[in-house]
Amino acid sequence: MDSRGIRTRLGNALYHGYEWIGQTVAGDLWEASESDGTGLGKMIHKASTRAKVDPRHIAWLRFLHQYIVYIEDASFIQQLEFNDALAGHDTTGVFGIFGKKNPRNLFAQPTESHQWRVGRSAFVNHLYMLKALKKMTDPMHKIIDLYEKEITELKGEMEDIEDFTTRFTMDIIGKTQLAIEKFPIKQQREFSRIINNVTTLIANPLHSIEAILPSSIRSLKACLRSSQKTKSLEELMQPARDILLDVIKQNEESILGTNNWLRDVSLQQIWCRKKAEERGLKEEEKWPDDVAKDKWFYEKACKADWFKAIENEEWPKALEGRSKEIIDILYSPAMIDDAALFLVVGHETSAKFFHYTLTLLADPAHKSIVQRLRDEVTTYLQEEKKSPEQLTVDDLQKLPYCQAIAFEGLRLFPPVPLLKGQLTKDITFAEIGLCAHQSDYKEKMKKRNKAMDITLRKGSYVFISPLEFHHSKIYDNADAFDPKRFIDKKTGLLKKPDSTMWIPFGDNQKRNCPGSKFAQLEVLLALIRFFMKFDFLMDDKDRYTVTPKFTLQPGKQGIRAKVMPREEKGQEYEHVSPLSR
């Protein structure tokens, strides 16, 4: 593919995005050393002394877009060891949505299934998620049924893909988390506004500084050009909490009577307390917060029986005679906080994943990929004597090419374009692979050979871009949409992505997004259902454009597609993919 295809457009957007962050955060430091890289250390030391902060904390803020973001060496990624990965529990981290009063890090959970989960989401471990996902396919199918009916009524009219995928993923989360059939349009628009405000704030570089240096933000701002003020995420999230409280009040009966996340987690809390009572354990009189209380119940009362209870699905038994307790938990601040967090931030990432993968499949240049998807699903359904509406989690695991499409969509367009972590050991690297988006960039780097031998000290904050990394030379023909790269050529089976080369949900080793399996399930199920029944034909004039903020945002122009039932196929025509323009 032409190197000036998607890589150039995405690369330039990425470069200028991080260039802007770098200039805002530490522009003064870098400019003074631009002509001579050896002067950088002196400037950092001087500025850090002035700001009264540890120089290692700001040493790489300006370096990130030139060294760390553009790393192409997979072996270096393997060396990275983070503490609490994307945000620290002890700070108002970028993902610590609810601030200092109740710091939590729901988006970078250790993958060990026995590890304690912060807050109410502590009970969303991997074993539980596998059980829960199997129960979530039925409500997901019901939402897909509603959208299939909506698409049929369009009668070939153009559909805005961003609007469609945004509404769909919000309704999926509403159904699986809150047991509601469909979000009213008014509430959807309100949530969209909240999501936009939250993601805009998270993308603010000054907020990132506050996340990294919460105790030094005031003095550090004196070193910066910008006088921009950070806003409160606590304040921005309050409308989401208010909406959720109303939704729970209106749907108490359905929440208690059906499978959904709120009910399951509430039942698990009650189960823990019941175990504590059976063992004669008295809870502490005072708790600093609900997180500490829940952790005590887990550690002291039920840890030994935890996995057995999950396997036997003992949660419903805990409901007997304790309905008032579950109602109290449903309305507790911690539960509302977590539900709002999952709905606002979890929805945003899933929506972008669905948006870009659907767009890729709607591109007529990729119709052979769609046909292979249909062939694989058709063959499997015939063998199993099933319909698409009966597909389960286990069925999806037996569709390797369909899974490969999801993996490839996440590779080309990872929803979160920048990941942050804090090193737990010193890392040294010399002149490793660098990606240049400016013609004179590599020449400048050659003049700084001494500066290339860099040691990142333990405790330093580093930034890695999955977007840039996935489009680097570690992949053959990296800019092409090619699901076959995840299929074993000899066996035809799914080839799981290399955890050092495919990082859309985190580092894939020690820490990962706890909602990754949920996102892949909803998107994969939707893609199969929709493309088995409809043709999506993207407008020939539309382009793939992105803006890297907290999530990868589509361009203002948007992408439209004509959607028709498959028996009413549109005219076949030659089409050049926007990826190659």
ABEGO torsion letter per residue (X at the ends): XBAABAAAAAAAAAAAAAAAAAAAAAAAAAAAAAABAAAAAAAAAAAAAAAGBBAAAAAAAAAAAAAAAABABAAAAAABBBBAEABBAABBBAABAAEAABBBBAABBBABAABBBBEAAAABBAAAAAAAAAAAAAAAAAAAAAAAAAAAAAGGBBBBAAAAAAAAAAAAAAAAAAGBABBBAAAAAAAAAAAAAAAAAAABAAAAAAAABAAAAAAAAAABABABBBBBAAAAAAAAAAAAAAAAAAAAAAAAABBBAAAAAAAAAAAAAAAAAAAGBBBBABBABAAAAAAAAAAAAAAAAAAAAAAAGAAAAAABGAAAAAAAAAABAAAAAAAAAAAAAAAAAAAAAAAAAAAAAABAAAAAAAAAAAAAAAAAAAAAGBBAAABBAAAAAABAAAAAAAAAAAAABBABABBBBBBABBBBBBBBBBBBABAAAAAAAAAAAAAABBBBBBGBBBBBBAAAAAABAABBGAABBBAAAABBAAAGBBBBBBAAABAAAEAGBABBBAAAAAAAAAAAAAAAAAAAABBBBBBAABBBBBBBBABBBBBAAEBBBBBBBAABBBBBBBBBBAAAX
